[in-house]
Every structure is written in structure tokens, then in C-alpha cells.
Amino acid sequence: QGGLVLLSYMGAFLILFFAKNICGASYQNYVALLGAFALAGAYLFNLSLFKSSPNPPYELIMLPIVIAWTTLAIYFKTQLIGFIAVGAFEGLFGFVIWNGPCLLYTSDAAD
């Protein structure tokens, strides 16, 4: 299992390396965004395999993602990753846009 986690992190960093060193300037932001999402996915995969408690605190999940995305936004100098970093920062403090399924009816409605 540890090898899968290492492989997922290596894949994410390979995408980020590709974005910085190989891609042209017109595609760099989009490939870097893919790498940022891959890095968050690798971290969440790591948490799913090696969690110390059944329900880790939400801050433990979001804080490393905020730090990684903020660092990537500054490193790549892109507003695209910065925008999702700000969204993750707001999520760190409990702001949510959608919290559950949309209910269009209630069960106690008159028939």
C-alpha cells in the first residue's frame, strides 16, 4: 500500500515537473492545475489508506491542501491555482457551498 501512495505522489510531481519545464507558456497553467488536483488526490489517497482515526478532523484534511495549493500558485504565478487555493482556505474555516442532497419535496407533504 505504501508503494501505491508513493506512486501517486510521484505521478503528481511528474505532472508538475512537466508543467514547469516542458510545457509551453500557453498550456503551463492548465497542466499545473492538473498537477495541483493530482497532488490533492494523492494526499487524500494517503489519508484513506493510513488514517489514524475513523473520522479525522476536517482541518487535518484541508490544511495541507491549502498550503500545497498556495505554494503552487506562488511558484507558477497563476491566478487559476490561486483561486482554488482561496476556495480551499475558505473551506478550511467551514464555508461550504453545498452540504448534502437537494430536496425538492418533503415526505410530510399532503397527497
Secondary structure as the mmCIF struct_conf table of DSSP 4:
data_model
#
loop_
_struct_conf.conf_type_id
_struct_conf.id
_struct_conf.beg_label_comp_id
_struct_conf.beg_label_asym_id
_struct_conf.beg_label_seq_id
_struct_conf.end_label_comp_id
_struct_conf.end_label_asym_id
_struct_conf.end_label_seq_id
HELX_RH_AL_P HELX_RH_AL_P1 GLY A 2 ASN A 21
TURN_TY1_P TURN_TY1_P1 ILE A 22 ILE A 22
BEND BEND1 CYS A 23 CYS A 23
TURN_TY1_P TURN_TY1_P2 ALA A 25 TYR A 27
HELX_RH_AL_P HELX_RH_AL_P2 GLN A 28 LEU A 49
BEND BEND2 PHE A 50 PHE A 50
BEND BEND3 SER A 52 ASN A 55
HELX_RH_AL_P HELX_RH_AL_P3 TYR A 58 PHE A 76
TURN_TY1_P TURN_TY1_P3 LYS A 77 LYS A 77
HELX_RH_AL_P HELX_RH_AL_P4 GLN A 79 LEU A 92
TURN_TY1_P TURN_TY1_P4 PHE A 93 GLY A 94
BEND BEND4 ILE A 97 ILE A 97
BEND BEND5 GLY A 100 GLY A 100
HELX_LH_PP_P HELX_LH_PP_P1 PRO A 101 LEU A 103
BEND BEND6 LEU A 104 TYR A 105
TURN_TY1_P TURN_TY1_P5 SER A 107 ASP A 108
BEND BEND7 ALA A 109 ALA A 109
#
